[in-house]
Amino acid sequence: MKGVNIKIFTTPTCPRCPEAKAIINEISKKYNLQIDEIDLSKDMITGLQYQVASAPSVAVNDFVLTRGNVPERDALISEIERAMQ
């Protein structure tokens, strides 16, 4: 089983970021994931490396699952399980 890293791209004024973070935190407890939160207002370079300019955005092991949207729980779980194989 491979390790999985989740990157969540946020901004301080993002109205949907708390919901995205809650979903990711809940799922990360089940799968024991490493989570990195990247504040796009402070680290746009990392955002650009992932072609992300809006929040919330989520990457699973460098694959960007969502850009500017809260991830769907089932889609996030499927991508995590695929990345663990």
CORWOWO-V271272 format. One record per backbone hydrogen bond with DSSP energy under -1.0 kcal/mol. NH is the residue of the N-H (numbers start at 1). CO is the residue of the C=O. Records with the same first field share a line. If there is no record, write none. Layout:
NH->CO + CO
This chain:
2->84
6->34
7->59
8->36
9->57
10->38
14->11
20->16
21->17
22->18
23->19
24->20
25->21
26->22
27->23
28->24
29->25
31->27
32->28
33->28
34->4
36->6
38->8
40->10
42->39
43->39
47->43
48->44
49->45
50->46
51->48
52->47
57->9
58->66
59->7
60->63
61->5
63->60
65->58
66->58
69->56
76->72
77->73
78->74
79->75
80->76
81->77
82->78
83->79
84->80
